[in-house]
Amino acid sequence: AQSVTQLDSQVPVFEEAPVELRCNYSSSVSVYLFWYVQYPNQGLQLLLKYLSGSTLVKGINGFEAEFNKSQTSFHLRKPSVHISDTAEYFCAVSESGAGSYQLTFGKGTKLSVIP
Amino acid sequence: GAVVSQHPSRVICKSGTSVKIECRSLDFQATTMFWYRQFPKKSLMLMATSNEGSKATYEQGVEKDKFLINHASLTLSTLTVTSAHPEDSSFYICSAEGPGNIQYFGAGTRLSVL
């Protein structure tokens, strides 16, 4: 079984400042990693994913994340945030391999961008 | 591409009534769909995995007779909350496994049981 820890429940940051949202995972097998964003009263939108290959993954809206196997981390970063980035961000993990990929989610990090 | 439609977006019902929520994959076929429940300020809790043409697989602690799931076609899964009570009030979100085995999510359904 795998688990996901998002260390920060809330992250306030000023507009145009950089931000890092932290995510650590634990699993006994190889994993796929995802970041999703949820705007108020909406479903989840995939920001980016790591399945294999380059450990630096670029996603939508200027976000990127780096898979660090030794530290079992998949932190999300953006060099300059915008007001519209205010949302809840969820890190998720699934076991790699054949079959359906059941996701295990972290508890989420609420990003608040301050004008 | 890979759009998932969830309907209704919001429903208010009386205690004791049943509510059906639909999840459709609009531009891809989904053998597998997932149903989640999200409590305020909490993460998503997987309720069940829905496989087309077979019975859903429920997570531990989820009552299968309470939350009926039907996945009758490759583009539609439904969740019926039977005899709903106020404690069933929550935000329910579905996802469908699309291209590349990525989960694509619906916009969610806010259920309020009076």
Interface residues (C-beta under 8 A of the other chain):
Chain A: F34 Y36 N41 Q42 G43 L44 Q45 L46 K49 L51 F90 S100 Y101 Q102 L103 T104 F105 G106 K107 G108
Chain B: V4 Q6 T31 T32 F34 K42 S43 L44 L46 T49 F91 I93 S95 E97 G100 N101 I102 Q103 Y104 F105 G106 A107 G108 R110
